[in-house]
Amino acid sequence: MRAFLRAVLAAAAVASLAMTANAQSLLDRIRAKGVIVIGVKNDYRPYGFLDPSGAIVGFEIDIAAEIAQRLGVRADYVPVIAANRMEFLQQGRIDMIVASMSDTPQRRQVVGFVEPLYYAGGSSVLTRKTSGIARWADLRGRRVCATQGAYYNRPITERYGAAIVAFPSVVEAHNALLSGDCVAFLQDSSLHVGTLASGDARWADFHAPLPSEDEVGWAVGVPLAERDGALGKAVSAIITELARSGRLQELEKKWNLPPSPFLIGLRQRLGS
């Protein structure tokens, strides 16, 4: 009988702990730990990349750091790619995504997108200056590198007939482009700006000649249940202040990015 009672009491204690955890918001748990785990890119210069010391740095890393600081916690960064970042969030391996994630209706069904959005980009291609690609139609039937999970892979394929070869990471796609395995690399226009401005001699003979298409805003992602909860509201207030104060534009300048019409318009709408 005593063993039975101990088992009952133990089960009740576990249930009580579970109920307490459920009653706490994710923001409460983050503050209790003193750490927020953020999924970021580490292969997406200048937004998130590895510096010579191996640290992850960049425009989005600075935004993630600002969020953590204003929440009063430390930021831990977990490298993610387009193909796994939403899965990591759903599995609870990360608390938040700040990883050049474009806002699409399909993604809004599984991730809580925090508004306002903090940046924007569109589809573009990086190609050798001698490739003969001068318009989007020139991609028809040709092998084009891309990254898995990018929202523009399908529309560019359907619209222009490109033969997409999708890689897990930007590094792998870049290497395939450099080795001649594909004629161009389809990615966000913002990445190509950073690549060409990096000073890396490997890209001296490359350019991004096509006009950007399908510009879409980038959002901080939180668990869907947290979008309108304490974490989503706190992050929304932080992004609003970073945009209104001009801090996002300061970070843009820090990382040698050209002035973004999106950020200019966002600051005006928020009443700087």
Secondary structure, 3 states (H helix, E strand, C coil): CHHHHHHHHHHHHHHHHHHHHHHCCHHHHHHHHCEEEEEECCEECCCEEECCCCCEECHHHHHHHHHHHHHCCEEEEEECCCCCHHHHHHHCCCCEECCCCECCHHHHCCEEEEEEEEEEEEEEEEEECCCCCCCHHHHCCCEEEEECCCCCHHHHHHHHCCEEEEECCHHHHHHHHHCCCCCEEEEEHHHHHHHHCCCCHHHCCEECCCCCEEEEEEEEEEEHHHCCCHHHHHHHHHHHHHHHCCHHHHHHHHCCCCCCHHHHHHHHHHCC
